[in-house]
């Protein structure tokens, strides 16, 4: 329960619990003691539910408001049977309307609070008539003033909590969006280099724990520079977006493909041996080649399976060298490399022929 709004609601529930406990102790009428005691027990249950995250804070507040409104109505109705004096009846009715309306403001909002005020006020009026309380006069005027003062306080609290909740939700939404953008490539919507490295690290950890190793597929569009130089970067961006869509459709469920940078992409194939990884790479290569159109592209692929002694750097270097071999062998092909990579060539991933 890290949300500040939830902590504030829990504080409100605790304050209500304290008030109900005090009222149960000082109440002179048995039915009031029982009512306040029931409210305190319910409040304790709501606090526990919120703490255990089995109920949202707002739902707990709404439940408490409903219980409180019900207790107020029962208390007002019991005045008739208990033979309360007019002063006792008017005092409890006015306070009951104020508390019920204020609780509705806090839990549900202005419209619901207005309906509650009208409903409870109507019941209270009937009770006061039964006890001989004049509905127009000094007692009623003082009671109505007290109601509006208490309602004003409740409205201020409700508005404060609502504004804070809205700001908290907006901040959380912006934080989530920022986090997503930090790990996504803006052009293609695929995972970016940072997130791919995280995925690779997780795959290597699973391999260390004895799980079936994953495979890495690295591919690079052939002669992409010519597209940018002759047709412009807007067309180049469209080609990259199309490539991202084709590659995402060609990989298997559970696999991940992301943009490494420029026209280079990396796919992480879950629990794939060399033959399975080669098959996925070939399917992706053929899908790219088959699109054709005004701007046809092909791609070269380097494939490797993660080794027990691999790091993120070594497995990517091995896939990079396999991609380099595919470029050197004529492009538009798949090369698998399994042996450990030696010293990095000077014309590796960023120096190989396009």
N, C-alpha and C positions, 0 to 999 in steps of 0.2 A: 504494500500500500504506500507507494512512493509519491503518489500524486498529492500536491499541496491541497487541492480542493477536498479530497477525501479526508485528509487530516483535519481540515477545518470542520467538516461535517461530523467527524467523530468527536471533536471537541464540543460541538453543539449537543450531541447525544449525551456526553458526560455531564454537561451543565444541566440538561434536562433531568438526568438521573438524580443529581444532587438536589434539585428543586423538588422533585417528586418525593424523594426520601424525607426531606424536611417537612413537606406538607403532610405526609402520612403520619409523621410524629406529632405535629402540632394540631392536626385536625381534631375537632371535638365530636363530630358525628361519625358513628361507625361506618356508615355507607361511604363517607368521604375517605376514611382511612383505607377501606377495602379498594376503592377506586384508584387512589394514589398508589397503593401497594401493587395492584395489578399493572398499572402503568410503569412502575419502576422495574418490575420483573420483565415485562416486555422490552423495555429499554435496554436492560442488561443483555437480553438475547440478541437484540439488534446490534449492539456494540460488538459482541462476540462474533456475530455473522460477518460484520464488516471487517473485523480484524483478520478473520480466516479467509477473506475474499470470496465467501460463498454468497454474498449479497453486495450489490453496489451501494455506495454511500447514499446516493440519491434515492434508491429504492427503500433503504432503511429509513430515511427521513420521511418518505411518503407513508410508509407503514406506521411509523410513530404518530404522524399527523392523523391518520385515520383512527388509530386507537384513541388518541386524545380527544378527537371530535366526538367519537362514540361515548367516551366517559363523560364528557361535558353534557351531552344530551341526556344520558341516564341520570346524572346528578341533578339536572334541572327538573326532570320528570319526577324524581323522588321527593322533591320539595313539597309537592301536593300531599303525598301520603304522610310525610313527616310533620305536617302542620306548621311549616315555617312561617315566621312573622313576615309582614310586608317588607321590612328593612332587610331581613335575611334573604328573602326571595329576590329582591331587586339587586342586591349586592352580588349574589352568585350568578344571576342571569347576565348582568352586564359584564362581569369578569369572564363568564363562560363564552359569551359571544366574542369578546376580545381575543381570548386565548385560542378559540377554535379558528377564528378568521386569521389571526396571526400565523398559526401553524399551517394553515392552508396556503398563505402567502409564501412561507418559507419552502414548503414542499412542492407545491403545484404551480404557483404563479397567480397573477392578478385575477384572471377570469374565474378560475375555480374558487379563489378566496372570496370573490364577490358572491358567488352562488352559495357558498358555505355560510357567509355572513347573513344572507337573506333567509336561508333555511333555519339556521340555529336561532336567528333573531325572531323568526315567526314562532318557533317552539317556545322561546323564552317569553314572548308576549303572552302566549296562552297561559303559561305558568303564572306570570305576574297577575293576570286577570283573575285566575283561580285563587290567588292569595290576597286579592284585594289591593294590589299596587296600582296607583293611578299611572296611566301611560303618558300623561302630559302633566308636568309639574317639576318642582325643583329636583326631586330624586331622579327622575328620568333625564333631565338636562345634565345633571352632574354625571350620571352614568354614561350618557352618550359622549360627553367630553372625554371621559376616561377611556372609553372604547377607541375614539379617534386618536388619542395620544398614543395608546398602545399599538394601534394599527400602524401609525406613522413610524414608530420604532421598528416594527416588523418589516415594513416596506423598505426602509433603509437597509436593514440587514439582508433582506432578500435581494435587493438590487446589488449590494456589495458582493454577495456570494455569486450571483449570476454573472456579473462583470468579470469577477476573478476566474470563474469556471470557463467563460468564453475565451479569456486571454490565455489560460492554461491550455485549452484545447487547440487554440491557434498556434501557440508556441510549440506544442508537441507535434502538430501537423507540419509546421515549418522545419522542425528538427528532423522528422522522418524523411521529408522531401530532400533536405540537404544531405542526409546520410545516403539516400538512394542515389542522388546525383554524384556523390563522391565515389561510388562504385560502379557507375554505369557510363558507357560511352555515349556522349551526347548525340552523335550523328546517327548511330545504328541502334541504340537502345540495348546493345549487348553488354555483358560484363566487361569492364575495362581491365587494363593490365594489373592494377592493384588487386582487384577481386580475383582475377585468374591466379595470381600468386598465392592468395589465401586458399583457393580451392586446391591448388597443387600441394601446398603445405599439409592440408587435411588429408589428401590422398596418400602422401608419403607417410603420415602418421598411422593411417590404417594399414599400410603395407608393413610398417615396423611391427605392428601388433599381430601379424600373421594373416591378415586378410588377403584376398585375391588382388594382385596389383592392377592398377589402372594403366591406361595408355595415353600418350600425348600425341596429338596430331597438330602439326604446324603447317599452315599453307600461306602462300603469297601469290597475289595476282600477277600474271605475266604481262610485261610491257605496259604496266599501268601508267607509267610516266608519259607515254605517248598519248594516252587518253586525255590527261590533264593538259598537256602542251598543245594538242591539236583541237580539242573540243571544249576545253575549259574546265575549271574546278567544279562548277555546278553539275556538269555531266559526270565528272569523276565521283562526286558525292552520291549521285543517284546510283552509280555502279556499285559503290560500297554498300549502300543500303540494300540493293538487290542481292548482292553477295551474302550479306548477313541473313536475309530472309531465306535464301536457298540453302545455306549451310545449316540454319536452325531446323529446317524441314528435313534435311538429309540425315542428321545424326539420330541416334536412338533415344527413346524415352529414358530420362535419367542422366543423359550426357549433357555437357555444357560446352558452348562455344562462345568465345568472346573476341573482341578486337584488341590485338596486341599493340597496334600502332600503325599509322599509315594504311597501307594495303595489306598488312600482315594480320592473320587471325590464328588463334590457338583454340583447340578443342580438347577437352578432357573427357576421355571415354571410360566409363565406369566398368571395372572388372572385364577388361578386354585383352585377349592375348594378341599376338602379332597378326594372325590371320583375320581375326575379327576387326582389329583396327584397320588393317589394309582394306578390308571389304567396305568399311564405313568411309574411308578416304576415297576409294574408287567411286562409290556411289555419289559422294559430294562432288568429285571432279567431273563425273559424267553429267551431273545435274547442271553444273556451271557451264560446261561446254555446250549442252543442248539448248540453252536459252537463246543464244545467237541474237538476232535482232539487229537494230541499227548499231549497237555497240556490243559486240560479242566479246567475251573475255574467257580466258582459261586460267588455270592456277596450277602451281607446282606444290606437291605435298611431301612433307617429311614426317615419318611415323616412328615412334619408339615406345617401348613398354617400360614402366618404372622398375628400377632395380632396387634391391634391399639397401644398397649403399648409396643410393641417390640423394642428392639435395635438389632444391628447386633449380639451382644454377646448372648442375650437371645434366639433369634430364632435359632441360630446355636447350642446353648446348648440343646434346646428342640429336635432338629433333631438328635443331638448326643446321647441323652438319648434314643430316639426311635431306633436308630441304635444299641445301647448297648442291648436293649431288644430283637432285632432281633437276635443278636449274642447269647445271653443267651438262646433263645428259640430254638436253633438248627441250626442257619445260613440259608442262601439261602432262605430268606423270607422277606416280607415287613411288617413293623410295623408303624402305624400312631400314632402320639401323638399330642394332642390338648391342654391339660391342661398346665398351666404355669410350668416351670421347677423349682424344688426345688434346694437345695444346690447341687453343682456338685459332682458326685461320684468320688471316688479316682481312679476308673478303667474306666474313661470316654474314650474319643476318642483315646487317646494314651495309654490306659492301658487295654482296653477291650480284650477279647479273640479273636484271629484271626481265 
